[in-house]
Amino acid sequence: MVYRTRGTCASKIDLNIDADHTIRSVLFTGGCNGNLQGISKLVVGRKAEEVIDALEGTRCGFKNTSCPDQLAHALRAAIAEA
């Protein structure tokens, strides 16, 4: 699935999750490359619900969102599509 982010430097997130909601891949476009590669490596193999619980609500500076928060939104959307 491709998720278009809102309010972050990253413009989109490409992700794959299994039917059991295990995250198989995450790729951010834009944003802080090293940090987002690190986040992607940390979440692959985990359940989407676990990652949502950990990352949802994370803020970047004075923004109401962040790339990790947007990943949580993307995972919710992917689960809803399944």
PDB file of N, CA, C and O in Angstrom:
ATOM      1  N   MET A   1       0.837  -1.170   0.000  1.00  0.00           N
ATOM      2  CA  MET A   1       0.000   0.000   0.000  1.00  0.00           C
ATOM      3  C   MET A   1       0.881   1.232   0.000  1.00  0.00           C
ATOM      4  O   MET A   1       1.995   1.204   0.525  1.00  0.00           O
ATOM      5  N   VAL A   2       0.396   2.297  -0.578  1.00  0.00           N
ATOM      6  CA  VAL A   2       1.083   3.590  -0.576  1.00  0.00           C
ATOM      7  C   VAL A   2       0.229   4.555   0.237  1.00  0.00           C
ATOM      8  O   VAL A   2      -0.960   4.729  -0.031  1.00  0.00           O
ATOM      9  N   TYR A   3       0.847   5.176   1.224  1.00  0.00           N
ATOM     10  CA  TYR A   3       0.153   6.137   2.085  1.00  0.00           C
ATOM     11  C   TYR A   3       0.787   7.508   1.891  1.00  0.00           C
ATOM     12  O   TYR A   3       1.995   7.664   2.063  1.00  0.00           O
ATOM     13  N   ARG A   4      -0.016   8.492   1.536  1.00  0.00           N
ATOM     14  CA  ARG A   4       0.462   9.872   1.377  1.00  0.00           C
ATOM     15  C   ARG A   4       0.414  10.552   2.747  1.00  0.00           C
ATOM     16  O   ARG A   4      -0.653  10.680   3.348  1.00  0.00           O
ATOM     17  N   THR A   5       1.566  10.979   3.227  1.00  0.00           N
ATOM     18  CA  THR A   5       1.640  11.575   4.552  1.00  0.00           C
ATOM     19  C   THR A   5       1.101  13.002   4.546  1.00  0.00           C
ATOM     20  O   THR A   5       0.960  13.635   3.500  1.00  0.00           O
ATOM     21  N   ARG A   6       0.803  13.486   5.754  1.00  0.00           N
ATOM     22  CA  ARG A   6       0.325  14.859   5.925  1.00  0.00           C
ATOM     23  C   ARG A   6       1.116  15.509   7.051  1.00  0.00           C
ATOM     24  O   ARG A   6       1.211  14.964   8.151  1.00  0.00           O
ATOM     25  N   GLY A   7       1.684  16.680   6.770  1.00  0.00           N
ATOM     26  CA  GLY A   7       2.332  17.460   7.804  1.00  0.00           C
ATOM     27  C   GLY A   7       3.749  17.040   8.157  1.00  0.00           C
ATOM     28  O   GLY A   7       4.267  17.433   9.202  1.00  0.00           O
ATOM     29  N   THR A   8       4.387  16.244   7.296  1.00  0.00           N
ATOM     30  CA  THR A   8       5.756  15.800   7.573  1.00  0.00           C
ATOM     31  C   THR A   8       6.655  16.055   6.369  1.00  0.00           C
ATOM     32  O   THR A   8       6.180  16.325   5.265  1.00  0.00           O
ATOM     33  N   CYS A   9       7.950  15.965   6.601  1.00  0.00           N
ATOM     34  CA  CYS A   9       8.923  16.112   5.514  1.00  0.00           C
ATOM     35  C   CYS A   9       8.859  14.927   4.554  1.00  0.00           C
ATOM     36  O   CYS A   9       9.054  15.092   3.350  1.00  0.00           O
ATOM     37  N   ALA A  10       8.587  13.731   5.083  1.00  0.00           N
ATOM     38  CA  ALA A  10       8.386  12.565   4.215  1.00  0.00           C
ATOM     39  C   ALA A  10       7.067  12.769   3.473  1.00  0.00           C
ATOM     40  O   ALA A  10       6.089  13.230   4.061  1.00  0.00           O
ATOM     41  N   SER A  11       7.035  12.429   2.194  1.00  0.00           N
ATOM     42  CA  SER A  11       5.822  12.654   1.398  1.00  0.00           C
ATOM     43  C   SER A  11       4.952  11.416   1.254  1.00  0.00           C
ATOM     44  O   SER A  11       3.750  11.524   1.008  1.00  0.00           O
ATOM     45  N   LYS A  12       5.553  10.237   1.407  1.00  0.00           N
ATOM     46  CA  LYS A  12       4.748   9.017   1.316  1.00  0.00           C
ATOM     47  C   LYS A  12       5.455   7.871   2.027  1.00  0.00           C
ATOM     48  O   LYS A  12       6.658   7.907   2.286  1.00  0.00           O
ATOM     49  N   ILE A  13       4.653   6.849   2.332  1.00  0.00           N
ATOM     50  CA  ILE A  13       5.161   5.635   2.952  1.00  0.00           C
ATOM     51  C   ILE A  13       4.634   4.455   2.152  1.00  0.00           C
ATOM     52  O   ILE A  13       3.424   4.293   1.992  1.00  0.00           O
ATOM     53  N   ASP A  14       5.546   3.634   1.652  1.00  0.00           N
ATOM     54  CA  ASP A  14       5.180   2.377   0.987  1.00  0.00           C
ATOM     55  C   ASP A  14       5.338   1.281   2.024  1.00  0.00           C
ATOM     56  O   ASP A  14       6.396   1.153   2.640  1.00  0.00           O
ATOM     57  N   LEU A  15       4.287   0.485   2.220  1.00  0.00           N
ATOM     58  CA  LEU A  15       4.410  -0.579   3.205  1.00  0.00           C
ATOM     59  C   LEU A  15       3.652  -1.820   2.780  1.00  0.00           C
ATOM     60  O   LEU A  15       2.688  -1.769   2.016  1.00  0.00           O
ATOM     61  N   ASN A  16       4.129  -2.938   3.310  1.00  0.00           N
ATOM     62  CA  ASN A  16       3.473  -4.237   3.103  1.00  0.00           C
ATOM     63  C   ASN A  16       3.264  -4.873   4.452  1.00  0.00           C
ATOM     64  O   ASN A  16       4.184  -4.937   5.268  1.00  0.00           O
ATOM     65  N   ILE A  17       2.035  -5.351   4.694  1.00  0.00           N
ATOM     66  CA  ILE A  17       1.763  -6.135   5.887  1.00  0.00           C
ATOM     67  C   ILE A  17       1.055  -7.417   5.476  1.00  0.00           C
ATOM     68  O   ILE A  17       0.314  -7.449   4.493  1.00  0.00           O
ATOM     69  N   ASP A  18       1.296  -8.474   6.246  1.00  0.00           N
ATOM     70  CA  ASP A  18       0.657  -9.763   5.998  1.00  0.00           C
ATOM     71  C   ASP A  18      -0.786  -9.745   6.488  1.00  0.00           C
ATOM     72  O   ASP A  18      -1.223  -8.798   7.141  1.00  0.00           O
ATOM     73  N   ALA A  19      -1.517 -10.808   6.161  1.00  0.00           N
ATOM     74  CA  ALA A  19      -2.904 -10.946   6.603  1.00  0.00           C
ATOM     75  C   ALA A  19      -3.011 -10.955   8.126  1.00  0.00           C
ATOM     76  O   ALA A  19      -4.033 -10.551   8.681  1.00  0.00           O
ATOM     77  N   ASP A  20      -1.952 -11.419   8.806  1.00  0.00           N
ATOM     78  CA  ASP A  20      -1.970 -11.429  10.273  1.00  0.00           C
ATOM     79  C   ASP A  20      -1.416 -10.130  10.868  1.00  0.00           C
ATOM     80  O   ASP A  20      -1.155 -10.053  12.069  1.00  0.00           O
ATOM     81  N   HIS A  21      -1.241  -9.113  10.021  1.00  0.00           N
ATOM     82  CA  HIS A  21      -0.808  -7.764  10.387  1.00  0.00           C
ATOM     83  C   HIS A  21       0.673  -7.664  10.755  1.00  0.00           C
ATOM     84  O   HIS A  21       1.084  -6.709  11.414  1.00  0.00           O
ATOM     85  N   THR A  22       1.468  -8.634  10.338  1.00  0.00           N
ATOM     86  CA  THR A  22       2.913  -8.544  10.513  1.00  0.00           C
ATOM     87  C   THR A  22       3.476  -7.628   9.426  1.00  0.00           C
ATOM     88  O   THR A  22       3.174  -7.796   8.245  1.00  0.00           O
ATOM     89  N   ILE A  23       4.290  -6.668   9.832  1.00  0.00           N
ATOM     90  CA  ILE A  23       4.871  -5.712   8.891  1.00  0.00           C
ATOM     91  C   ILE A  23       6.019  -6.393   8.155  1.00  0.00           C
ATOM     92  O   ILE A  23       6.933  -6.927   8.783  1.00  0.00           O
ATOM     93  N   ARG A  24       5.974  -6.375   6.823  1.00  0.00           N
ATOM     94  CA  ARG A  24       7.006  -7.008   5.996  1.00  0.00           C
ATOM     95  C   ARG A  24       7.986  -6.003   5.409  1.00  0.00           C
ATOM     96  O   ARG A  24       9.162  -6.322   5.235  1.00  0.00           O
ATOM     97  N   SER A  25       7.522  -4.787   5.098  1.00  0.00           N
ATOM     98  CA  SER A  25       8.440  -3.769   4.579  1.00  0.00           C
ATOM     99  C   SER A  25       7.851  -2.381   4.791  1.00  0.00           C
ATOM    100  O   SER A  25       6.634  -2.194   4.793  1.00  0.00           O
ATOM    101  N   VAL A  26       8.746  -1.414   4.969  1.00  0.00           N
ATOM    102  CA  VAL A  26       8.370  -0.004   5.113  1.00  0.00           C
ATOM    103  C   VAL A  26       9.428   0.816   4.388  1.00  0.00           C
ATOM    104  O   VAL A  26      10.625   0.627   4.604  1.00  0.00           O
ATOM    105  N   LEU A  27       8.986   1.724   3.533  1.00  0.00           N
ATOM    106  CA  LEU A  27       9.907   2.599   2.815  1.00  0.00           C
ATOM    107  C   LEU A  27       9.325   4.007   2.799  1.00  0.00           C
ATOM    108  O   LEU A  27       8.247   4.233   2.249  1.00  0.00           O
ATOM    109  N   PHE A  28      10.038   4.953   3.402  1.00  0.00           N
ATOM    110  CA  PHE A  28       9.630   6.350   3.407  1.00  0.00           C
ATOM    111  C   PHE A  28      10.243   7.046   2.197  1.00  0.00           C
ATOM    112  O   PHE A  28      11.362   6.729   1.796  1.00  0.00           O
ATOM    113  N   THR A  29       9.512   7.992   1.616  1.00  0.00           N
ATOM    114  CA  THR A  29      10.040   8.861   0.571  1.00  0.00           C
ATOM    115  C   THR A  29      10.173  10.253   1.167  1.00  0.00           C
ATOM    116  O   THR A  29       9.191  10.830   1.633  1.00  0.00           O
ATOM    117  N   GLY A  30      11.384  10.790   1.151  1.00  0.00           N
ATOM    118  CA  GLY A  30      11.647  12.089   1.757  1.00  0.00           C
ATOM    119  C   GLY A  30      11.925  11.940   3.243  1.00  0.00           C
ATOM    120  O   GLY A  30      12.038  10.829   3.760  1.00  0.00           O
ATOM    121  N   GLY A  31      12.033  13.064   3.917  1.00  0.00           N
ATOM    122  CA  GLY A  31      12.274  13.043   5.356  1.00  0.00           C
ATOM    123  C   GLY A  31      13.732  12.825   5.698  1.00  0.00           C
ATOM    124  O   GLY A  31      14.604  12.912   4.833  1.00  0.00           O
ATOM    125  N   CYS A  32      13.989  12.543   6.953  1.00  0.00           N
ATOM    126  CA  CYS A  32      15.348  12.325   7.461  1.00  0.00           C
ATOM    127  C   CYS A  32      15.764  10.894   7.160  1.00  0.00           C
ATOM    128  O   CYS A  32      15.416   9.976   7.902  1.00  0.00           O
ATOM    129  N   ASN A  33      16.485  10.704   6.106  1.00  0.00           N
ATOM    130  CA  ASN A  33      16.768   9.382   5.547  1.00  0.00           C
ATOM    131  C   ASN A  33      17.302   8.378   6.567  1.00  0.00           C
ATOM    132  O   ASN A  33      16.770   7.273   6.674  1.00  0.00           O
ATOM    133  N   GLY A  34      18.317   8.733   7.298  1.00  0.00           N
ATOM    134  CA  GLY A  34      18.910   7.786   8.252  1.00  0.00           C
ATOM    135  C   GLY A  34      17.939   7.394   9.349  1.00  0.00           C
ATOM    136  O   GLY A  34      17.812   6.213   9.672  1.00  0.00           O
ATOM    137  N   ASN A  35      17.254   8.371   9.926  1.00  0.00           N
ATOM    138  CA  ASN A  35      16.281   8.081  10.983  1.00  0.00           C
ATOM    139  C   ASN A  35      15.153   7.196  10.470  1.00  0.00           C
ATOM    140  O   ASN A  35      14.734   6.263  11.155  1.00  0.00           O
ATOM    141  N   LEU A  36      14.666   7.481   9.282  1.00  0.00           N
ATOM    142  CA  LEU A  36      13.532   6.724   8.754  1.00  0.00           C
ATOM    143  C   LEU A  36      13.947   5.326   8.320  1.00  0.00           C
ATOM    144  O   LEU A  36      13.142   4.397   8.389  1.00  0.00           O
ATOM    145  N   GLN A  37      15.187   5.159   7.875  1.00  0.00           N
ATOM    146  CA  GLN A  37      15.677   3.807   7.602  1.00  0.00           C
ATOM    147  C   GLN A  37      15.735   3.010   8.902  1.00  0.00           C
ATOM    148  O   GLN A  37      15.385   1.830   8.936  1.00  0.00           O
ATOM    149  N   GLY A  38      16.176   3.666   9.961  1.00  0.00           N
ATOM    150  CA  GLY A  38      16.254   3.017  11.266  1.00  0.00           C
ATOM    151  C   GLY A  38      14.885   2.599  11.770  1.00  0.00           C
ATOM    152  O   GLY A  38      14.710   1.472  12.233  1.00  0.00           O
ATOM    153  N   ILE A  39      13.909   3.502  11.685  1.00  0.00           N
ATOM    154  CA  ILE A  39      12.546   3.171  12.103  1.00  0.00           C
ATOM    155  C   ILE A  39      12.028   1.991  11.295  1.00  0.00           C
ATOM    156  O   ILE A  39      11.426   1.070  11.846  1.00  0.00           O
ATOM    157  N   SER A  40      12.262   2.022   9.993  1.00  0.00           N
ATOM    158  CA  SER A  40      11.793   0.927   9.130  1.00  0.00           C
ATOM    159  C   SER A  40      12.373  -0.405   9.570  1.00  0.00           C
ATOM    160  O   SER A  40      11.649  -1.398   9.641  1.00  0.00           O
ATOM    161  N   LYS A  41      13.663  -0.444   9.867  1.00  0.00           N
ATOM    162  CA  LYS A  41      14.299  -1.690  10.303  1.00  0.00           C
ATOM    163  C   LYS A  41      13.745  -2.162  11.645  1.00  0.00           C
ATOM    164  O   LYS A  41      13.603  -3.363  11.872  1.00  0.00           O
ATOM    165  N   LEU A  42      13.436  -1.228  12.525  1.00  0.00           N
ATOM    166  CA  LEU A  42      12.929  -1.598  13.843  1.00  0.00           C
ATOM    167  C   LEU A  42      11.514  -2.177  13.804  1.00  0.00           C
ATOM    168  O   LEU A  42      11.159  -2.991  14.656  1.00  0.00           O
ATOM    169  N   VAL A  43      10.710  -1.771  12.834  1.00  0.00           N
ATOM    170  CA  VAL A  43       9.311  -2.222  12.832  1.00  0.00           C
ATOM    171  C   VAL A  43       9.068  -3.464  11.981  1.00  0.00           C
ATOM    172  O   VAL A  43       8.070  -4.153  12.192  1.00  0.00           O
ATOM    173  N   VAL A  44       9.939  -3.772  11.032  1.00  0.00           N
ATOM    174  CA  VAL A  44       9.741  -4.954  10.189  1.00  0.00           C
ATOM    175  C   VAL A  44       9.773  -6.206  11.069  1.00  0.00           C
ATOM    176  O   VAL A  44      10.660  -6.380  11.905  1.00  0.00           O
ATOM    177  N   GLY A  45       8.787  -7.061  10.856  1.00  0.00           N
ATOM    178  CA  GLY A  45       8.660  -8.296  11.636  1.00  0.00           C
ATOM    179  C   GLY A  45       7.759  -8.153  12.847  1.00  0.00           C
ATOM    180  O   GLY A  45       7.431  -9.149  13.493  1.00  0.00           O
ATOM    181  N   ARG A  46       7.352  -6.934  13.166  1.00  0.00           N
ATOM    182  CA  ARG A  46       6.458  -6.705  14.312  1.00  0.00           C
ATOM    183  C   ARG A  46       5.011  -6.617  13.847  1.00  0.00           C
ATOM    184  O   ARG A  46       4.742  -6.392  12.667  1.00  0.00           O
ATOM    185  N   LYS A  47       4.100  -6.794  14.763  1.00  0.00           N
ATOM    186  CA  LYS A  47       2.675  -6.645  14.475  1.00  0.00           C
ATOM    187  C   LYS A  47       2.348  -5.160  14.343  1.00  0.00           C
ATOM    188  O   LYS A  47       2.865  -4.328  15.090  1.00  0.00           O
ATOM    189  N   ALA A  48       1.485  -4.844  13.384  1.00  0.00           N
ATOM    190  CA  ALA A  48       1.099  -3.457  13.140  1.00  0.00           C
ATOM    191  C   ALA A  48       0.509  -2.816  14.387  1.00  0.00           C
ATOM    192  O   ALA A  48       0.794  -1.654  14.678  1.00  0.00           O
ATOM    193  N   GLU A  49      -0.307  -3.555  15.123  1.00  0.00           N
ATOM    194  CA  GLU A  49      -0.953  -3.007  16.312  1.00  0.00           C
ATOM    195  C   GLU A  49       0.069  -2.595  17.379  1.00  0.00           C
ATOM    196  O   GLU A  49      -0.107  -1.583  18.057  1.00  0.00           O
ATOM    197  N   GLU A  50       1.125  -3.378  17.518  1.00  0.00           N
ATOM    198  CA  GLU A  50       2.190  -3.065  18.476  1.00  0.00           C
ATOM    199  C   GLU A  50       2.895  -1.764  18.085  1.00  0.00           C
ATOM    200  O   GLU A  50       3.181  -0.923  18.938  1.00  0.00           O
ATOM    201  N   VAL A  51       3.170  -1.610  16.801  1.00  0.00           N
ATOM    202  CA  VAL A  51       3.853  -0.411  16.310  1.00  0.00           C
ATOM    203  C   VAL A  51       2.936   0.804  16.424  1.00  0.00           C
ATOM    204  O   VAL A  51       3.392   1.887  16.792  1.00  0.00           O
ATOM    205  N   ILE A  52       1.660   0.639  16.116  1.00  0.00           N
ATOM    206  CA  ILE A  52       0.700   1.742  16.268  1.00  0.00           C
ATOM    207  C   ILE A  52       0.692   2.223  17.714  1.00  0.00           C
ATOM    208  O   ILE A  52       0.772   3.424  17.971  1.00  0.00           O
ATOM    209  N   ASP A  53       0.595   1.292  18.656  1.00  0.00           N
ATOM    210  CA  ASP A  53       0.581   1.654  20.082  1.00  0.00           C
ATOM    211  C   ASP A  53       1.839   2.413  20.488  1.00  0.00           C
ATOM    212  O   ASP A  53       1.775   3.340  21.295  1.00  0.00           O
ATOM    213  N   ALA A  54       2.972   2.023  19.934  1.00  0.00           N
ATOM    214  CA  ALA A  54       4.243   2.644  20.306  1.00  0.00           C
ATOM    215  C   ALA A  54       4.443   4.018  19.668  1.00  0.00           C
ATOM    216  O   ALA A  54       5.017   4.907  20.299  1.00  0.00           O
ATOM    217  N   LEU A  55       3.980   4.210  18.425  1.00  0.00           N
ATOM    218  CA  LEU A  55       4.343   5.414  17.674  1.00  0.00           C
ATOM    219  C   LEU A  55       3.245   6.466  17.554  1.00  0.00           C
ATOM    220  O   LEU A  55       3.540   7.646  17.363  1.00  0.00           O
ATOM    221  N   GLU A  56       2.005   6.060  17.661  1.00  0.00           N
ATOM    222  CA  GLU A  56       0.900   7.004  17.463  1.00  0.00           C
ATOM    223  C   GLU A  56       0.982   8.152  18.480  1.00  0.00           C
ATOM    224  O   GLU A  56       1.178   7.929  19.674  1.00  0.00           O
ATOM    225  N   GLY A  57       0.829   9.362  17.986  1.00  0.00           N
ATOM    226  CA  GLY A  57       0.861  10.534  18.842  1.00  0.00           C
ATOM    227  C   GLY A  57       2.235  11.168  18.983  1.00  0.00           C
ATOM    228  O   GLY A  57       2.364  12.212  19.621  1.00  0.00           O
ATOM    229  N   THR A  58       3.262  10.562  18.404  1.00  0.00           N
ATOM    230  CA  THR A  58       4.608  11.146  18.437  1.00  0.00           C
ATOM    231  C   THR A  58       4.584  12.458  17.661  1.00  0.00           C
ATOM    232  O   THR A  58       4.046  12.528  16.556  1.00  0.00           O
ATOM    233  N   ARG A  59       5.166  13.484  18.246  1.00  0.00           N
ATOM    234  CA  ARG A  59       5.176  14.798  17.596  1.00  0.00           C
ATOM    235  C   ARG A  59       6.595  15.186  17.214  1.00  0.00           C
ATOM    236  O   ARG A  59       7.562  14.764  17.849  1.00  0.00           O
ATOM    237  N   CYS A  60       6.705  15.995  16.167  1.00  0.00           N
ATOM    238  CA  CYS A  60       7.991  16.506  15.701  1.00  0.00           C
ATOM    239  C   CYS A  60       8.000  18.016  15.944  1.00  0.00           C
ATOM    240  O   CYS A  60       7.317  18.769  15.250  1.00  0.00           O
ATOM    241  N   GLY A  61       8.775  18.445  16.928  1.00  0.00           N
ATOM    242  CA  GLY A  61       8.817  19.872  17.242  1.00  0.00           C
ATOM    243  C   GLY A  61       7.439  20.384  17.614  1.00  0.00           C
ATOM    244  O   GLY A  61       6.768  19.823  18.480  1.00  0.00           O
ATOM    245  N   PHE A  62       7.023  21.456  16.952  1.00  0.00           N
ATOM    246  CA  PHE A  62       5.721  22.054  17.235  1.00  0.00           C
ATOM    247  C   PHE A  62       4.613  21.510  16.335  1.00  0.00           C
ATOM    248  O   PHE A  62       3.473  21.970  16.406  1.00  0.00           O
ATOM    249  N   LYS A  63       4.942  20.539  15.494  1.00  0.00           N
ATOM    250  CA  LYS A  63       3.935  19.935  14.615  1.00  0.00           C
ATOM    251  C   LYS A  63       3.036  19.009  15.429  1.00  0.00           C
ATOM    252  O   LYS A  63       3.445  18.494  16.471  1.00  0.00           O
ATOM    253  N   ASN A  64       1.830  18.803  14.958  1.00  0.00           N
ATOM    254  CA  ASN A  64       0.892  17.888  15.619  1.00  0.00           C
ATOM    255  C   ASN A  64       1.120  16.445  15.219  1.00  0.00           C
ATOM    256  O   ASN A  64       0.402  15.557  15.679  1.00  0.00           O
ATOM    257  N   THR A  65       2.106  16.193  14.373  1.00  0.00           N
ATOM    258  CA  THR A  65       2.379  14.847  13.864  1.00  0.00           C
ATOM    259  C   THR A  65       3.884  14.688  13.678  1.00  0.00           C
ATOM    260  O   THR A  65       4.664  15.583  14.005  1.00  0.00           O
ATOM    261  N   SER A  66       4.272  13.543  13.152  1.00  0.00           N
ATOM    262  CA  SER A  66       5.679  13.241  12.862  1.00  0.00           C
ATOM    263  C   SER A  66       5.686  12.074  11.883  1.00  0.00           C
ATOM    264  O   SER A  66       4.640  11.499  11.584  1.00  0.00           O
ATOM    265  N   CYS A  67       6.859  11.731  11.392  1.00  0.00           N
ATOM    266  CA  CYS A  67       6.936  10.558  10.510  1.00  0.00           C
ATOM    267  C   CYS A  67       6.529   9.274  11.242  1.00  0.00           C
ATOM    268  O   CYS A  67       5.810   8.462  10.660  1.00  0.00           O
ATOM    269  N   PRO A  68       6.957   9.055  12.495  1.00  0.00           N
ATOM    270  CA  PRO A  68       6.478   7.863  13.197  1.00  0.00           C
ATOM    271  C   PRO A  68       4.951   7.866  13.382  1.00  0.00           C
ATOM    272  O   PRO A  68       4.307   6.828  13.231  1.00  0.00           O
ATOM    273  N   ASP A  69       4.379   9.023  13.707  1.00  0.00           N
ATOM    274  CA  ASP A  69       2.925   9.127  13.848  1.00  0.00           C
ATOM    275  C   ASP A  69       2.236   8.830  12.523  1.00  0.00           C
ATOM    276  O   ASP A  69       1.210   8.150  12.495  1.00  0.00           O
ATOM    277  N   GLN A  70       2.791   9.333  11.429  1.00  0.00           N
ATOM    278  CA  GLN A  70       2.211   9.067  10.118  1.00  0.00           C
ATOM    279  C   GLN A  70       2.320   7.583   9.756  1.00  0.00           C
ATOM    280  O   GLN A  70       1.441   7.046   9.082  1.00  0.00           O
ATOM    281  N   LEU A  71       3.384   6.923  10.195  1.00  0.00           N
ATOM    282  CA  LEU A  71       3.486   5.477   9.990  1.00  0.00           C
ATOM    283  C   LEU A  71       2.354   4.770  10.725  1.00  0.00           C
ATOM    284  O   LEU A  71       1.765   3.830  10.192  1.00  0.00           O
ATOM    285  N   ALA A  72       2.045   5.207  11.931  1.00  0.00           N
ATOM    286  CA  ALA A  72       0.924   4.621  12.669  1.00  0.00           C
ATOM    287  C   ALA A  72      -0.380   4.802  11.897  1.00  0.00           C
ATOM    288  O   ALA A  72      -1.195   3.881  11.831  1.00  0.00           O
ATOM    289  N   HIS A  73      -0.582   5.985  11.313  1.00  0.00           N
ATOM    290  CA  HIS A  73      -1.787   6.235  10.506  1.00  0.00           C
ATOM    291  C   HIS A  73      -1.800   5.320   9.274  1.00  0.00           C
ATOM    292  O   HIS A  73      -2.838   4.763   8.916  1.00  0.00           O
ATOM    293  N   ALA A  74      -0.656   5.174   8.642  1.00  0.00           N
ATOM    294  CA  ALA A  74      -0.558   4.306   7.459  1.00  0.00           C
ATOM    295  C   ALA A  74      -0.894   2.853   7.823  1.00  0.00           C
ATOM    296  O   ALA A  74      -1.587   2.165   7.073  1.00  0.00           O
ATOM    297  N   LEU A  75      -0.406   2.401   8.961  1.00  0.00           N
ATOM    298  CA  LEU A  75      -0.687   1.032   9.392  1.00  0.00           C
ATOM    299  C   LEU A  75      -2.168   0.843   9.688  1.00  0.00           C
ATOM    300  O   LEU A  75      -2.736  -0.196   9.351  1.00  0.00           O
ATOM    301  N   ARG A  76      -2.802   1.832  10.313  1.00  0.00           N
ATOM    302  CA  ARG A  76      -4.249   1.746  10.549  1.00  0.00           C
ATOM    303  C   ARG A  76      -5.004   1.633   9.222  1.00  0.00           C
ATOM    304  O   ARG A  76      -5.942   0.846   9.092  1.00  0.00           O
ATOM    305  N   ALA A  77      -4.580   2.429   8.248  1.00  0.00           N
ATOM    306  CA  ALA A  77      -5.230   2.387   6.927  1.00  0.00           C
ATOM    307  C   ALA A  77      -5.017   1.033   6.263  1.00  0.00           C
ATOM    308  O   ALA A  77      -5.937   0.500   5.644  1.00  0.00           O
ATOM    309  N   ALA A  78      -3.827   0.475   6.382  1.00  0.00           N
ATOM    310  CA  ALA A  78      -3.531  -0.837   5.781  1.00  0.00           C
ATOM    311  C   ALA A  78      -4.370  -1.925   6.425  1.00  0.00           C
ATOM    312  O   ALA A  78      -4.862  -2.816   5.733  1.00  0.00           O
ATOM    313  N   ILE A  79      -4.543  -1.867   7.743  1.00  0.00           N
ATOM    314  CA  ILE A  79      -5.359  -2.848   8.436  1.00  0.00           C
ATOM    315  C   ILE A  79      -6.815  -2.722   7.975  1.00  0.00           C
ATOM    316  O   ILE A  79      -7.491  -3.728   7.757  1.00  0.00           O
ATOM    317  N   ALA A  80      -7.285  -1.496   7.831  1.00  0.00           N
ATOM    318  CA  ALA A  80      -8.664  -1.271   7.398  1.00  0.00           C
ATOM    319  C   ALA A  80      -8.917  -1.787   5.990  1.00  0.00           C
ATOM    320  O   ALA A  80     -10.021  -2.238   5.686  1.00  0.00           O
ATOM    321  N   GLU A  81      -7.902  -1.725   5.124  1.00  0.00           N
ATOM    322  CA  GLU A  81      -8.023  -2.216   3.742  1.00  0.00           C
ATOM    323  C   GLU A  81      -8.070  -3.724   3.667  1.00  0.00           C
ATOM    324  O   GLU A  81      -8.659  -4.286   2.744  1.00  0.00           O
ATOM    325  N   ALA A  82      -7.449  -4.386   4.636  1.00  0.00           N
ATOM    326  CA  ALA A  82      -7.326  -5.854   4.593  1.00  0.00           C
ATOM    327  C   ALA A  82      -8.645  -6.551   4.837  1.00  0.00           C
ATOM    328  O   ALA A  82      -8.704  -7.781   4.832  1.00  0.00           O
TER     329      ALA A  82
END
